[in-house]
C-alpha cells in the first residue's frame, strides 16, 4: 500500500494539505473516493479534480503502469515506485569511451531478473533494445543526467520504453552523498577484489586495451566492473526502501557476486596496484586492429598507466589518462 497511500502527486495537494487529510482520516486514494464530502477545506471543484486523479492512479496500478508514477512522483518519494515494483526492477549502467560530448557508449550492463547481461559495442549492443522490451522499471545512478541521454542518442530513440528511477537523488535525500562508490563504502558494501579501486577513468583505459590491443583480460575486467555497478544498485535500492520501514527480499551479497562470477569469471586481477597475471593459454589476445598478438608480459597495470590518482577528480583522471595513452601509443609506433 506504500504507493496507494501517496497523495502529493494529486492536484491541489501539497505537504500541508496531505497532512491535514491524514489527520481527518483520509490516508489513501480509496479513502478520498469514499469520502462523503470534500475534506481539508477544499471546494467541490478541487475535490472533483482530486477524485479524477485518484481514479487515474488506481487504473495505472491495475494496468501495471510504473511509468505513470515515475513521471509524477518527485525524486525524494520515488522509493515508493521501487517498493511497489521491487520484484520487477532492472538495474543498468553504461561505460563510454570518455567524458567528452563526442564520446561513444562502449558497454551497457543490466542486472535483470537476477541475471547479469552485458552489451558491448561492435558485438551485441543492439540486443539491449530487445531486453528493454521485458523491462518494467529501469534503475540507474545518475542515469537521468548521463546514462539515459547517452543511450537515447546511441539508439536514436526519443524516450525509454519503460519507467526510469535515478537512485542518485533518492540517496541525496536519504542523506547519502557522493558517488556510487563513496555511498557503497559508507554502507559497508564490498566488491570482488579484482574490481576494488576501479573507476570511470580506468574503465576508459580498459576499453582502449580491448578495442586497440585485443586484451581479453581488460575486456572481462571492464564487463565485470560495469556489472558490479548494477549489482550495487540492487543492494542500494533495497537499503533505500528499508530506510522507509518497508522490507523487501534481496539475495545476499555473496549470492549476488556468485551469480556475477558464474556469468563472467575473473581472468585475473586488473585493479590498480596489481600487475595482471598471464592469461590462460586457451585465451587468444590477438589485437583486433593489429596483426601481431599481444604478449602477456608486455601488459602493464592500470596503476602503472595512471600513476597516483588519489585526490584527483574524474575529469582530471581522464585528462591524465588521455596523455598517458598518447605517450604509450608513441612508443608502439
C-alpha positions as CSV (number, residue, x, y, z in Angstrom):
1,X,0.0,0.0,0.0
2,X,3.0,2.4,0.0
3,X,2.0,3.6,-3.4
4,X,-1.7,3.9,-2.8
5,X,-1.1,5.9,0.3
6,X,0.9,8.6,-1.5
7,X,-1.2,11.7,-2.1
8,X,1.1,14.5,-3.2
9,X,1.0,13.6,-6.9
10,X,-2.7,14.5,-6.9
11,X,-3.8,18.1,-7.9
12,X,-4.2,20.7,-5.2
13,X,-2.4,18.6,-2.6
14,X,0.9,19.6,-1.1
15,X,2.7,18.6,2.1
16,X,0.5,20.6,4.4
17,X,-2.8,19.6,2.8
18,X,-1.7,16.0,2.7
19,X,-1.0,16.2,6.5
20,X,-4.5,17.7,7.0
21,X,-6.1,14.9,5.0
22,X,-4.4,12.3,7.1
23,X,-5.5,13.9,10.3
24,X,-9.1,13.8,9.0
25,X,-8.7,10.0,8.4
26,X,-8.1,10.2,4.6
27,X,-4.9,8.2,4.0
28,X,-5.3,6.7,0.5
29,X,-6.8,7.1,-2.9
30,X,-9.7,4.9,-1.8
31,X,-10.2,7.0,1.3
32,X,-10.6,10.1,-0.9
33,X,-13.0,8.4,-3.3
34,X,-15.1,7.1,-0.4
35,X,-15.3,10.4,1.5
36,X,-18.9,11.7,1.8
37,X,-17.8,15.3,1.3
38,X,-14.8,17.5,0.4
39,X,-12.1,17.5,3.1
40,X,-9.2,19.6,4.1
41,X,-11.0,22.8,3.3
42,X,-11.2,22.0,-0.4
43,X,-14.1,23.2,-2.5
44,X,-16.2,20.8,-4.6
45,X,-14.4,21.6,-7.9
46,X,-11.0,21.0,-6.5
47,X,-12.2,17.8,-4.7
48,X,-13.6,16.5,-8.0
49,X,-10.2,17.1,-9.7
50,X,-8.6,15.1,-6.9
51,X,-11.1,12.2,-7.3
52,X,-10.5,12.0,-11.0
53,X,-6.7,11.8,-10.4
54,X,-7.3,9.1,-7.8
55,X,-9.3,7.0,-10.3
56,X,-6.5,7.5,-12.9
57,X,-3.9,6.4,-10.3
58,X,-6.0,3.2,-9.5
59,X,-6.2,2.4,-13.2
60,X,-2.5,2.9,-13.6
61,X,-1.8,0.4,-10.8
62,X,-4.3,-2.1,-12.3
63,X,-2.6,-1.8,-15.7
64,X,0.9,-2.1,-14.1
65,X,1.9,1.3,-15.4
66,X,5.0,2.1,-13.5
67,X,5.9,4.9,-15.9
68,X,2.8,6.8,-14.9
69,X,4.1,7.2,-11.3
70,X,7.8,7.6,-12.1
71,X,6.8,10.7,-14.1
72,X,4.6,12.2,-11.4
73,X,6.2,11.3,-8.1
74,X,9.2,13.6,-7.3
75,X,12.6,12.1,-6.7
76,X,12.6,12.1,-2.9
77,X,9.5,9.9,-2.9
78,X,10.2,7.6,-5.8
79,X,11.3,4.9,-3.3
80,X,7.5,4.1,-3.3
81,X,7.8,3.1,-7.0
82,X,10.8,1.0,-6.2
83,X,9.0,-0.7,-3.3
84,X,5.8,-1.4,-5.3
85,X,7.6,-2.9,-8.3
86,X,10.7,-4.2,-6.5
87,X,10.4,-7.7,-7.9
88,X,10.4,-6.2,-11.4
89,X,13.3,-3.8,-11.1
90,X,16.1,-3.9,-13.6
91,X,19.4,-2.1,-12.9
92,X,21.6,-0.7,-15.6
93,X,24.9,1.2,-16.1
94,X,26.9,2.2,-19.1
95,X,30.6,2.8,-19.9
96,X,31.8,5.3,-22.6
97,X,34.9,6.0,-24.5
98,X,35.4,9.2,-22.5
99,X,33.5,12.1,-20.8
100,X,33.6,14.3,-23.8
101,X,30.5,15.2,-25.7
102,X,31.5,13.1,-28.7
103,X,32.4,10.0,-26.7
104,X,30.5,6.8,-27.5
105,X,28.8,4.2,-25.5
106,X,31.1,1.2,-25.3
107,X,29.2,-1.1,-22.9
108,X,25.8,-1.4,-21.4
109,X,25.2,-3.8,-18.4
110,X,21.8,-4.7,-17.0
111,X,21.0,-6.8,-13.9
112,X,17.6,-8.1,-15.0
113,X,15.5,-10.8,-13.3
114,X,18.5,-11.9,-11.2
115,X,20.9,-12.4,-14.2
116,X,23.7,-10.2,-15.4
117,X,23.5,-9.1,-19.1
118,X,26.2,-7.2,-21.0
119,X,26.1,-5.5,-24.4
120,X,29.4,-4.5,-25.9
121,X,30.0,-2.1,-28.8
122,X,30.8,-3.7,-32.1
123,X,29.5,-7.0,-30.8
124,X,25.9,-7.2,-29.4
125,X,24.9,-3.8,-28.2
126,X,21.8,-3.6,-30.3
127,X,20.4,-6.6,-28.4
128,X,19.9,-4.2,-25.4
129,X,16.8,-2.9,-27.1
130,X,15.4,-6.5,-27.2
131,X,16.0,-6.8,-23.4
132,X,14.3,-3.4,-22.9
133,X,11.0,-4.9,-24.1
134,X,11.0,-7.0,-21.0
135,X,11.9,-4.2,-18.5
136,X,9.2,-2.7,-16.3
137,X,11.4,-0.2,-14.3
138,X,14.9,0.7,-15.2
139,X,17.1,1.8,-12.2
140,X,20.3,3.8,-12.5
141,X,22.6,6.0,-10.6
142,X,22.9,9.5,-12.1
143,X,21.3,8.0,-15.2
144,X,18.9,10.9,-15.8
145,X,21.9,13.1,-16.4
146,X,24.4,10.7,-18.0
147,X,23.4,7.2,-18.9
148,X,19.9,7.7,-20.3
149,X,20.7,10.6,-22.6
150,X,23.7,8.6,-24.0
151,X,21.5,5.5,-24.6
152,X,18.8,7.5,-26.3
153,X,21.4,9.1,-28.6
154,X,23.1,5.8,-29.3
155,X,19.9,4.1,-30.4
156,X,18.2,7.2,-31.9
157,X,15.1,6.9,-29.8
158,X,13.2,9.7,-28.1
159,X,12.5,8.1,-24.8
160,X,12.8,4.8,-22.8
161,X,10.1,2.3,-23.4
162,X,9.8,1.8,-19.6
163,X,9.8,3.7,-16.3
164,X,13.1,5.0,-15.0
165,X,14.2,5.8,-11.5
166,X,17.5,7.5,-10.7
167,X,18.9,6.4,-7.3
168,X,21.3,9.4,-7.1
169,X,18.6,11.8,-5.9
170,X,17.0,9.2,-3.7
171,X,20.4,8.7,-2.0
172,X,20.8,12.5,-1.8
173,X,17.5,13.0,0.0
174,X,18.3,10.0,2.3
175,X,21.5,11.8,3.4
176,X,23.9,9.6,1.4
177,X,26.0,12.0,-0.5
178,X,28.7,11.4,-3.1
179,X,29.2,9.0,-6.0
180,X,28.1,5.4,-6.1
181,X,31.4,4.0,-4.7
182,X,31.5,6.6,-1.9
183,X,28.0,5.6,-0.8
184,X,28.5,1.9,-1.0
185,X,31.7,2.2,1.0
186,X,29.9,4.2,3.7
187,X,27.2,1.5,3.8
188,X,29.8,-1.3,4.2
189,X,29.2,-2.8,0.8
190,X,32.2,-4.6,-0.9
191,X,33.1,-5.5,-4.4
192,X,35.2,-8.5,-5.5
193,X,39.0,-8.0,-5.1
194,X,39.7,-7.6,-8.8
195,X,37.3,-4.6,-9.0
196,X,38.3,-2.7,-5.9
197,X,39.7,0.8,-6.9
198,X,38.4,0.8,-10.4
199,X,36.5,3.9,-11.6
200,X,35.3,5.6,-14.7
201,X,38.7,6.7,-16.0
202,X,40.1,3.2,-15.6
203,X,37.0,1.8,-17.4
204,X,38.0,4.0,-20.4
205,X,41.5,2.6,-20.2
206,X,40.2,-0.9,-20.1
207,X,38.1,-0.3,-23.2
208,X,41.2,1.0,-25.1
209,X,43.2,-2.0,-24.0
210,X,40.5,-4.2,-25.5
211,X,39.5,-2.2,-28.6
212,X,43.0,-1.3,-29.7
213,X,45.1,-4.1,-28.3
214,X,42.6,-7.0,-28.2
215,X,43.4,-7.6,-24.5
216,X,40.7,-10.1,-23.4
217,X,41.5,-9.7,-19.7
218,X,40.9,-6.0,-20.0
219,X,37.6,-6.7,-21.7
220,X,36.5,-9.1,-19.0
221,X,37.5,-6.7,-16.2
222,X,35.5,-3.9,-17.9
223,X,32.4,-6.1,-18.1
224,X,32.8,-7.3,-14.5
225,X,33.2,-3.7,-13.4
226,X,30.1,-2.5,-15.2
227,X,28.1,-5.5,-14.0
228,X,29.3,-4.8,-10.4
229,X,27.7,-1.3,-10.6
230,X,24.4,-2.8,-11.5
231,X,24.6,-5.3,-8.6
232,X,25.4,-2.5,-6.2
233,X,22.3,-0.7,-7.5
234,X,20.1,-3.6,-6.5
235,X,21.6,-3.6,-3.0
236,X,21.3,0.2,-2.7
237,X,17.7,0.1,-3.8
238,X,16.8,-2.4,-1.1
239,X,18.6,-0.3,1.5
240,X,16.7,2.8,0.4
241,X,13.4,1.0,0.7
242,X,14.3,-0.4,4.1
243,X,15.1,3.0,5.4
244,X,11.4,3.9,5.0
245,X,10.4,0.8,7.0
246,X,9.5,-1.4,4.1
247,X,11.2,-4.8,4.0
248,X,12.0,-6.4,0.7
249,X,13.7,-9.7,-0.1
250,X,17.0,-9.5,-1.8
251,X,19.8,-12.1,-2.3
252,X,22.8,-11.8,0.0
253,X,25.9,-10.1,-1.3
254,X,27.7,-13.4,-1.5
255,X,25.0,-14.9,-3.6
256,X,24.9,-11.9,-6.0
257,X,28.6,-12.0,-6.6
258,X,28.5,-15.7,-7.1
259,X,26.0,-15.1,-10.0
260,X,28.3,-12.5,-11.5
261,X,31.3,-14.8,-11.3
262,X,29.4,-17.6,-12.8
263,X,28.4,-15.5,-15.8
264,X,31.6,-13.5,-16.1
265,X,34.5,-15.3,-14.3
266,X,37.6,-13.1,-13.5
267,X,40.6,-13.7,-15.7
268,X,42.9,-12.1,-13.1
269,X,43.4,-9.0,-11.0
270,X,43.4,-5.9,-13.1
271,X,42.8,-3.4,-10.4
272,X,45.2,-0.6,-9.5
273,X,48.2,-1.9,-7.7
274,X,48.2,-5.3,-9.2
275,X,50.1,-6.4,-12.4
276,X,47.8,-8.6,-14.4
277,X,48.9,-12.3,-14.5
278,X,49.2,-14.1,-17.8
279,X,46.0,-15.2,-19.4
280,X,45.2,-18.9,-19.7
281,X,46.7,-20.4,-22.8
282,X,43.3,-21.1,-24.3
283,X,42.5,-17.4,-24.3
284,X,43.5,-15.5,-27.5
285,X,44.8,-12.0,-27.1
286,X,45.3,-11.1,-30.8
287,X,44.7,-7.4,-31.4
288,X,41.6,-6.5,-33.3
289,X,43.5,-3.8,-35.3
290,X,47.0,-5.3,-35.4
291,X,48.3,-8.5,-36.9
292,X,50.8,-9.3,-34.1
293,X,49.5,-10.9,-30.9
294,X,49.6,-9.1,-27.6
295,X,52.0,-10.8,-25.2
296,X,51.0,-11.0,-21.6
297,X,54.5,-9.8,-20.5
298,X,54.0,-6.6,-22.4
299,X,51.0,-5.6,-20.4
300,X,51.0,-3.1,-17.6
301,X,48.6,-2.4,-14.8
302,X,46.1,0.4,-14.5
303,X,48.2,1.8,-11.7
304,X,51.3,1.9,-13.9
305,X,49.3,3.6,-16.6
306,X,47.5,6.2,-14.4
307,X,50.1,6.8,-11.7
308,X,49.0,8.2,-8.3
309,X,45.4,9.3,-8.8
310,X,44.5,9.9,-5.1
311,X,42.5,13.1,-4.7
312,X,42.0,13.7,-8.4
313,X,38.5,14.3,-9.8
314,X,37.2,12.1,-12.6
315,X,37.8,14.7,-15.2
316,X,41.4,15.1,-14.0
317,X,41.9,11.4,-14.2
318,X,40.5,11.4,-17.7
319,X,43.0,14.1,-18.7
320,X,45.9,12.2,-17.3
321,X,44.6,9.0,-19.0
322,X,44.5,10.7,-22.4
323,X,48.0,12.0,-22.1
324,X,49.5,8.7,-20.8
325,X,47.7,6.8,-23.6
326,X,49.1,9.1,-26.2
327,X,52.6,8.6,-24.8
328,X,52.2,4.8,-24.8
329,X,50.9,4.8,-28.4
330,X,54.0,6.8,-29.5
331,X,56.2,4.1,-28.0
332,X,54.3,1.4,-30.0
333,X,54.7,3.4,-33.2
